[in-house]
Structure formats: structure tokens, C-alpha cells
């Protein structure tokens, strides 16, 4: 059908929240911004792209803040919004560093790790995750962030069984990519 | 290496300071972000639609000024037709703008968000094609008929005697235009939205895959 009623809805607008709600929201982001940084780190490549994505995620969180209402766990809500924003953002040409790339890790991470062996392993870990598809990156991020299969299934909108199947596939893929460097 | 090893490696640098290597965003910076303009692809389409609408309004004003100064229109019906066309043009852009509507709420599951977004983008593309392939040729035909009517009224003549071969050409041109518009709009829409739609569909298919 060409004309569907659902298309004829009011244009997007910033929510009209009170000063107190704005204050609470800002405090929430200040406290939990690590979640946004982690999503940006896996979905955007290059400083400018990361900055843009960070800002867009904060904006989308703000626009959806009125519907949050403490019904879900903060981290579950934030991951939903952040991952939806990251996955649906159109990047002109995704430029993922390859596994052996010498490109420095984001936020000067490599320089901050004293143990060269550990630094190298982390470098490969990040590079390997970056090679995964957008959906796989979301699932592995949630898994590494200690979310249960049920929580991951709620965020992703798939069954817990499917989460398990996908995680196994991701594990095989990562193993193939990383194992030679972890021997 | 198993997933537990991977997890321990991840956890080892999981504190916020270690993961970002920066001091994080302050309250003022976050406040600025929530007052900024969204730069999503969706918002860009909506902004472009608004720009197109403003250009059409300006063009309308130009036509009205020109018609008044040059006294182009001789029949009252011509002015009425111009207002109707202007109104239809405006309605088209308003419909296009509102058809993009509000983004699906980002706080739903990724599967549901992607499905809604794909549905809305496809709906927009269908609407666009319908207008280009269906409405524009109809307006073209109306323009040709108007020419004949004007000719007969202004010169107080009977319906112009047009040979059947001319009708054949007129209909042929209309049909060719329809085919060309269908092909052109498909290419144009694919170029504009195809990459985005493909990426969304690919992600949804991967998610639904058991």
C-alpha cells in the first residue's frame, strides 16, 4: 500500500522535559558514558566519526528519555538506543582497520598498556571484533559486558537460543582470527 | 582461546578510564549535545525534502509575479488552475515530509527497530515512485489538454482538428516518459537510499537467521 496511516505522524521533535529531568539525564550520561564510548569504539572508525556517533547516541538517548521511566535496567536501555543508533547510522564507506593494521587503537589505548604482550593481545582482540558484522559486534559486546542471554535476547529482539547459536558462531570466527596470535 | 579468555581480556581494561584514555564528557558538553541537530541519514532526507519544498514555493511566487507583470493569463480559470497546481505541489511536499514522520523509537529491540525503519523507508520510496511514475505523466497530459482548451477558447474556435498521427505521437511520448520516469526514479532512489536500505536489510536478515 502506498499511503499508510503510520507514515502520517508528527515530525520528530526534541522532548519537552523539565530542567530537573535534563539535569538527571546529564548526570546519567556522565555516569554511564562508558557504554557509549564502547559502542562508538566498535562501530565508528576514526576520531571524527566517533565524535559524531557519540553525539548522535546522546541525542537519541535524550529523545527517548521520556519513555525510559526506569522500566528497564539503565544499561539495557542505553545499549538498545546506542546500538540501534550505531547500526542504523549510514557511514559513507566503512573503513575497518584490518587485523594486522598498525593503526593505533582508539583513545591511545595501546600506549596506556605497559605489558607489550598484553597490549598486542588486546590490539588483536579489538581488530578481530572490528572485522565482525554489525550484528555480531553487538552480540559480542553485550556478552563481554556480562549481559545474560536473556538480556541480550531482549536487546537484540531474538530468542535466547538464537543468541547462543550466534555466540558460538562468533566464537569460531574470533578463534580463527585471533588464535594464531595467542599461541 | 575460548570466550572466557576473551572475556577476561576484555575485563582487564574495562574500567572507564582505561577504556577511553580520556577524562570523559562533562555536563556542559553533554548539554550542548542534546541541543544539537540530529545528523542521521533520516534527518538529512527530511531536511532535503524541506529544502525542495521551499524551492517549489519560491518558483510558484516567481510564476505568479511573472504572470501578473507579463499578463500571461487571459482566462480566470488559468489563475484558478495555477492555485490548484500550487496547492497540490505544496500538499505533495507536506505529505512527503510527514510521510518520513518520526523515527521509530530507538529504545525498542534492534530487530523491531530495523524492521520498522525498513518498512518506513520502503514506504517512502514507493510513494516517491508513485508520484514520479503516476502523477507527473497525468499532469503532463493535463497540460496538453489545457493547451487545446485554451486554443479553442482564446481564438473562439472549435476543438482543434488534430490528425490521428499527432495523437499517436502524444500518447507515445507520454508512455515513453512513464517508462523513462520509472527507470530513472528506480536508479535515483537506489543511488540515494539503496545503500542504506541494503545495509538495514542485511542486518535484519542476519539477525533473523537462526
Interface residues (C-beta under 8 A of the other chain):
Chain A: X2 X3 X4 X6 X7 X8 X9 X10 X11 X12 X14 X22 X25 X26 X27 X29 X30 X33 X34 X37 X38 X41 X52 X54 X55 X56 X58 X59 X60 X62 X63 X64 X67 X68 X77 X80 X81 X83 X84 X85 X87 X88 X89 X90 X106 X107 X108 X109 X111 X112 X113 X118 X121 X122 X125 X133 X134 X135 X136 X138 X143 X144 X146 X154 X155 X156 X157 X158 X162 X165 X167 X171 X174 X175 X178 X179 X182
Chain B: X1 X2 X3 X5 X6 X7 X9 X10 X11 X12 X13 X16 X18 X19 X20 X21 X22 X24 X25 X26 X27 X30 X31 X33 X34 X35 X36 X38 X39 X40 X41 X43 X46 X95 X97 X98 X99 X100 X101 X102 X103 X105 X106 X107 X108 X109 X110 X111 X112 X113 X114 X117 X120 X123 X124 X126 X127 X130 X195 X196 X199 X200 X203 X206 X207 X208 X210
